[in-house]
Amino acid sequence: MTISTSPKTISIKQFFDRDSCTYTYLLIDTESHQGAIIDGVKEQLKRDLQYIEELGIELLYAIETHVHADHISSAGLIRQKTGAKIVYSQAAGIKSIDIELNDGDELTLGRYHIKAISTPGHTSGCMSYLVNNMVFTGDTLLIRGCGRTDFQQGRSEDLYHSVTEKLFTLPDETIVYPGHDYNGNTSSTIVEEKQWNARLGKQKSLVDFINIMDNLNLTLPKKINEAVPANEACGINVNPNTYVHEDFSMTSLYQIWQQKNPEYLIIDNRTQEEYLAGHIPHSQNIPLGTEPDHLVALKRFEHIYIYCHSGRRSQTALTNLAMMGLENITCVSHSGFAQWQALGYPIE
């Protein structure tokens, strides 16, 4: 489903994973073509990447509302393929991510801002996201319901306050996009949920809410033992201790290049078109997202140096290679090929 109110507005695509009844959202600023994905599902990675490519989206963020217990996130794979930054609430305590948000923090997406609203209760690290008159609530507030509170540091009292004191204070016309639905519903509004939500509506008291939650008697999600540890690693099995990240300038790279050490490899991870238009002599072109295809060959080098146009893609490539178990990796993280040119260094 696509929601868009005018040719120059933010466009929302809503996708559904049948196995976990999870909604994934693709937010697009139609003017800049910058985008963000919320709660991607690993099994739906091919679908989501296809839309991102076909629509010409520069994906800036892979946003998670919380650490899911019923499906494995695609965030780590999305980062590998697109360079998007992984976003979580700081309270979730997830390592190897790019952006930690606290209550009230904002992300810029084209002409828009994505505002973080801390809404713990389902888990201790739940975060909702407000964009214009839309709020993406994850499992905190569902259509006519809410997320459970009996695992992952969940707490009924916290969820009650998150909904009644934060989400229910948003304007009545705010559209609610939940993380799940099991009955075919796609969205709601704050005014509807204040009136008709069976667990939290009609100014239900905290005591009544806790009583409801204490008597749900739900079975644990089938994938909880697999999903939670996988999502704590952003959907990829990775040892965070393998990460090597250094600030490294083009001047430093030039000094390495002058050594012409055959045990060192310089990688240009821009597109093939960018590489052919000009690159550091003897550097190898491995475009972002193709790292797995070169893993065996890369293992024989003593040290690997990575550069791109501005530093963003090289940082992502470093992360991807570290996730695959490679160490001794350095990226030019705050500059790129344009600086190499400006300094008058050789170009091939």
VOGU-3710 file (C-alpha; in Angstrom, 3 decimals, decimal comma):
1> mtistspkti> 0,000/0,000/0,000  1,255/3,488/-0,892  0,168/6,653/0,927  0,992/10,015/-0,656  -1,000/13,244/-0,430  0,643/15,328/-3,180  3,440/15,152/-5,780  5,774/16,929/-3,352  5,302/15,206/-0,039  6,542/12,246/1,946
11> sikqffdrds> 5,444/8,942/0,463  4,833/5,884/2,643  4,892/2,325/1,348  3,523/-0,301/3,707  4,627/-3,920/3,247  3,496/-7,065/5,049  5,260/-10,265/6,079  2,667/-13,028/6,404  4,690/-15,369/8,616  5,186/-12,829/11,400
21> ctytyllidt> 2,312/-10,447/10,511  4,918/-7,666/10,521  4,495/-4,337/8,773  7,565/-2,793/7,163  7,462/0,848/6,103  9,444/2,616/3,407  9,445/6,411/3,873  10,431/8,489/0,847  10,908/12,222/0,413  9,639/12,484/-3,159
31> eshqgaiidg> 11,683/15,606/-3,913  15,144/14,449/-2,812  14,439/10,694/-3,200  15,987/10,128/0,215  14,394/7,307/2,161  14,232/5,276/5,355  12,987/1,772/6,067  11,314/0,883/9,362  11,330/-2,679/10,748  12,609/-4,589/7,736
41> vkeqlkrdlq> 12,205/-8,388/7,782  15,145/-10,547/6,706  13,036/-12,895/4,577  11,669/-9,892/2,659  15,064/-8,354/1,885  14,860/-9,053/-1,862  11,440/-7,416/-2,104  12,517/-4,314/-0,202  15,774/-3,877/-2,133  13,893/-4,193/-5,402
51> yieelgiell> 11,580/-1,310/-4,470  14,505/0,787/-3,258  16,340/0,246/-6,551  13,330/0,677/-8,823  12,240/3,897/-7,134  15,769/5,333/-7,182  15,870/5,821/-3,421  18,989/6,907/-1,563  18,323/4,958/1,613  19,694/6,888/4,585
61> yaiethvhad> 18,350/4,872/7,500  17,356/1,346/8,512  15,232/2,135/11,562  14,136/-0,370/14,199  11,342/0,242/16,680  12,737/-2,367/19,104  14,549/-5,701/19,341  12,019/-8,041/17,758  11,252/-11,487/19,183  9,109/-12,826/16,333
71> hissaglirq> 11,275/-12,192/13,259  14,865/-11,443/12,289  15,620/-7,915/11,169  17,122/-7,172/7,749  18,881/-4,034/9,065  22,420/-5,437/8,884  21,929/-6,737/5,350  20,249/-3,486/4,306  23,310/-1,605/5,546  25,604/-3,917/3,567
81> ktgakivysq> 23,664/-3,421/0,351  22,796/0,283/0,539  25,034/2,022/3,067  22,020/3,022/5,175  22,715/3,728/8,835  21,133/1,414/11,414  19,025/3,310/13,953  17,855/2,118/17,380  16,855/3,623/20,673  19,866/4,041/22,918
91> aagiksidie> 17,898/2,177/25,603  17,879/-0,941/23,415  21,627/-1,306/24,060  22,439/-2,701/20,613  26,092/-2,758/19,574  27,438/-2,313/16,055  24,804/0,232/15,018  25,304/3,697/13,580  22,824/5,974/15,355  21,463/5,775/18,906
101> lndgdeltlg> 18,437/7,951/19,591  17,020/9,338/22,796  13,566/10,743/23,397  13,030/13,851/21,273  15,988/13,309/18,937  15,367/13,824/15,226  16,627/12,386/11,952  16,590/14,491/8,790  15,008/12,944/5,701  14,983/15,393/2,799
111> ryhikaistp> 12,675/18,203/3,863  11,255/16,201/6,740  12,202/15,231/10,266  11,674/11,886/11,941  11,161/12,511/15,652  11,978/9,776/18,153  9,479/9,178/20,953  10,681/6,832/23,682  7,812/4,410/24,371  9,092/1,549/26,573
121> ghtsgcmsyl> 6,831/-1,138/27,938  6,637/-3,885/25,343  10,430/-3,956/25,688  12,654/-1,593/27,616  14,062/-0,150/24,380  10,936/0,547/22,327  10,907/3,725/20,238  8,076/5,233/18,179  8,734/7,615/15,292  6,686/10,700/14,395
131> vnnmvftgdt> 6,758/12,106/10,860  4,343/14,966/10,117  0,909/13,612/11,095  2,005/9,956/11,139  3,394/7,891/14,002  5,065/4,514/13,587  4,470/2,749/16,869  6,109/-0,660/16,487  4,603/-3,034/19,046  3,828/-0,340/21,610
141> llirgcgrtd> 0,436/0,641/20,202  -1,385/-1,720/17,867  -4,753/-1,229/16,214  -7,247/-1,812/19,033  -4,526/-3,402/21,130  -0,892/-3,183/22,279  2,230/-5,274/22,559  2,666/-7,802/25,343  4,816/-6,950/28,367  5,932/-10,296/29,757
151> fqqgrsedly> 9,499/-10,581/28,371  12,551/-8,509/27,247  12,293/-6,200/30,273  8,698/-5,457/29,370  6,593/-3,715/32,001  2,863/-3,023/31,861  3,115/0,172/33,873  5,718/1,583/31,486  3,649/0,736/28,423  0,556/2,349/29,932
161> hsvteklftl> 2,418/5,605/30,549  4,079/5,477/27,105  0,706/5,272/25,390  -1,457/7,481/27,591  1,097/10,209/28,309  2,982/10,299/24,990  1,113/8,732/22,087  -2,399/9,678/23,221  -1,292/13,299/23,639  -0,528/13,569/19,914
171> pdetivypgh> -3,176/15,356/17,798  -6,311/13,249/17,365  -5,914/13,102/13,589  -2,407/11,576/13,819  -2,315/8,376/11,757  -1,113/5,297/13,627  0,986/2,788/11,684  1,677/-0,256/13,895  4,400/-2,861/13,710  1,914/-5,732/13,425
181> dyngntssti> -1,678/-6,522/12,733  -3,367/-9,911/12,868  -6,800/-8,924/11,579  -6,185/-7,260/8,226  -6,126/-3,669/9,518  -3,528/-1,325/8,041  -3,721/1,891/10,068  -5,719/3,776/12,662  -5,743/7,228/14,268  -5,016/8,468/17,752
191> veekqwnarl> -8,646/9,491/18,302  -9,852/6,021/17,293  -7,461/4,301/19,662  -8,327/6,621/22,550  -11,942/5,605/22,083  -11,889/2,004/20,867  -8,621/0,404/21,964  -9,753/-2,583/24,039  -6,794/-2,417/26,433  -6,086/1,304/26,690
201> gkqkslvdfi> -9,086/3,197/25,334  -11,871/5,091/27,117  -9,424/6,395/29,735  -8,892/2,934/31,162  -7,110/3,025/34,517  -3,619/1,713/35,127  -4,982/-0,914/37,504  -7,423/-2,204/34,884  -4,709/-2,249/32,235  -2,281/-4,209/34,413
211> nimdnlnltl> -5,034/-6,699/35,201  -5,706/-7,207/31,483  -2,026/-7,710/30,701  -1,477/-10,086/33,620  -4,209/-12,387/32,350  -3,339/-12,664/28,651  -1,685/-16,093/29,110  0,107/-15,927/25,762  2,617/-18,479/24,494  6,105/-17,219/23,682
221> pkkineavpa> 6,826/-16,236/20,056  8,043/-19,253/18,093  11,256/-17,533/16,975  12,176/-15,801/20,256  15,284/-17,914/20,958  16,549/-17,327/17,423  15,300/-13,796/16,757  16,394/-11,916/19,868  20,122/-12,804/19,735  20,133/-12,378/15,942
231> neacginvnp> 18,554/-8,931/16,218  20,990/-7,911/18,900  23,554/-8,372/16,094  21,390/-6,439/13,588  20,302/-9,647/11,878  23,847/-10,820/11,132  26,036/-13,143/13,146  28,924/-10,889/14,070  31,457/-10,479/16,836  31,539/-6,736/17,576
241> ntyvhedfsm> 35,122/-7,056/18,806  36,305/-7,629/15,227  35,496/-4,041/14,236  38,457/-1,826/13,363  37,636/1,811/12,732  40,191/4,589/12,373  40,025/8,171/11,206  42,339/8,108/8,232  43,066/10,944/5,803  43,875/10,889/2,103
251> tslyqiwqqk> 47,352/12,165/2,996  47,835/9,067/5,155  46,559/6,885/2,334  48,985/8,539/-0,087  51,861/7,614/2,221  50,640/4,011/2,243  50,255/4,084/-1,546  53,869/5,259/-1,974  55,127/2,150/-0,154  53,689/-0,090/-2,906
261> npeyliidnr> 53,608/-2,961/-0,412  52,112/-6,038/-2,153  50,659/-7,140/1,186  48,519/-3,998/1,314  45,355/-3,551/-0,747  43,583/-0,264/-1,475  39,886/-0,698/-2,286  37,782/1,835/-4,171  34,197/0,949/-3,242  32,462/3,449/-5,486
271> tqeeylaghi> 30,435/2,280/-8,471  32,217/0,905/-11,519  31,261/4,041/-13,452  32,858/6,298/-10,838  35,949/4,106/-10,715  36,434/4,148/-14,498  36,146/7,945/-14,528  39,276/8,144/-12,353  40,765/6,317/-9,378  43,866/5,842/-7,260
281> phsqniplgt> 46,395/3,879/-9,352  46,467/0,147/-8,574  43,407/0,361/-6,331  40,857/-2,433/-6,756  37,229/-1,630/-7,504  34,871/-3,509/-5,150  31,555/-1,605/-5,255  29,608/-1,341/-2,021  27,529/-4,463/-1,454  29,756/-6,815/-3,466
291> epdhlvalkr> 32,222/-7,528/-0,630  31,074/-11,167/-0,130  32,083/-11,987/-3,710  35,719/-11,113/-2,932  36,071/-12,493/0,590  38,476/-15,333/-0,206  40,823/-13,086/-2,193  40,788/-10,374/0,478  41,883/-12,731/3,249  45,410/-13,009/1,864
301> fehiyiychs> 46,264/-9,317/2,419  48,032/-8,084/5,527  46,048/-4,834/5,576  43,140/-3,362/3,624  42,452/0,348/3,058  39,095/1,555/1,724  38,038/4,852/0,178  34,975/6,162/-1,686  33,677/9,591/-2,704  32,936/11,118/0,709
311> grrsqtaltn> 33,675/8,465/3,337  30,142/7,207/3,914  30,363/4,128/1,724  33,856/3,243/2,908  32,643/3,201/6,511  29,855/0,836/5,514  32,252/-1,403/3,585  34,535/-1,579/6,614  31,564/-2,728/8,690  30,581/-5,310/6,082
321> lammglenit> 34,079/-6,793/5,905  34,434/-6,859/9,684  31,099/-8,679/9,895  32,579/-11,332/7,602  35,474/-11,840/9,993  38,197/-9,717/8,383  40,452/-7,662/10,628  43,157/-5,039/10,009  40,861/-2,831/7,955  41,148/0,948/7,723
331> cvshsgfaqw> 38,826/3,328/5,924  39,177/6,946/4,848  36,165/7,983/6,868  35,976/11,772/6,570  37,107/12,455/3,007  37,329/10,720/-0,331  38,556/10,691/-3,890  37,763/14,386/-4,416  40,337/15,255/-1,771  42,880/12,960/-3,405
341> qalgypie> 42,367/14,928/-6,620  42,527/18,287/-4,844  45,874/17,351/-3,311  47,273/16,652/-6,770  48,017/12,977/-6,180  48,303/10,595/-9,181  45,110/9,429/-10,883  44,620/6,491/-13,178
//
